[in-house]
Amino acid sequence: MNAPLRISPLHDVQVSHAARWTQAEGMQTPASFGADDAAKLVLAGIGDLSFRRRAGVKGAGAANWLNALGIATPPRHNSFLHMDDGTLVARLGTTEYLIEDAPGGTHADRISAATPGERIYPVPRFDAALLIAGTRAPELLRQTCAFDFDRLLPDGQALAMTSMAGVGITVLALDGPAGPHFRLWCDGTWGGYLWATLVEVAGDLGGGAVGLDALGSLAGQHNDASPWRHANN
Amino acid sequence: MKLMTCPINGTRPISEFAYWGEIRPVPDADTCSDAQWADYVFNRNGAPGVKKEWWCHTPSNTWFIAERDTEKDKVLRTWLHGDDK
């Protein structure tokens, strides 16, 4: 395995827990936390998708600029869409956008390399990106956040910016093979605290941290042939 | 739980918001007296009543204006800057 080029904001807090590591999108990330990862995922699994490449942009001209780069933008504020290639585009508020590539995608790199025009402002993204799944995930969310997650139906394409365990997060719901699951992003500097807090609460519910191997298609979503698997083999 | 309604993000617990002070007209620094400028810089109106205030929904960094009755601690309405014209 080549040396990782990117460091996860969760690396320091995960290093004493991970049983096995892999490299995804150039970032060292836990492949497994133990033999019971899959069982934890069924109840309340906390996955780490910080390795996904992402970019941010804001400003009155941001939507048109992204459209010119071939990136579709959601028409409503606080909503998201998936492009045909699996790229997730989230509209945060009125004029800010978060673009997260599907595995192997290049939109984030193209955005970072492009020169923005007037009234377009790049937003550096160093998020901790988490995934919460399992039958007891709603219970976990109720214990850590005052927001009513029933309002985030997967087919509604809505996202929310709220506070979880005291940390500002962006969160949305997605459909998965075992029912709805939740993706959330927070500032990387708060990521270790939020991850440790969620893992502790999930532990009380029979779940816990889940490595990339057990996440399977949840980590790749629209693209099951995830390139990160090649790095693991 | 005390609640406030962000014009963009909807009704949320007050813990998601930060108060940033009453909206006060800025005196013209070129023409006002020293006493007027000092009053603007150092003094605040602590009398209870209906006031317009800056608030921020911190998870989304959405800044907006709230009209609040500080005597009854009741938020009367909220709106984005520029939407009240």
Interface residues (C-beta under 8 A of the other chain):
Chain A: H77 N78 L92 G93 T94 A146 F147 A160 M161 T162 S163 G168 I169 T170
Chain B: M1 I8 N9 R12 P13 S15 E16 H57 T58 P59 S60 T62
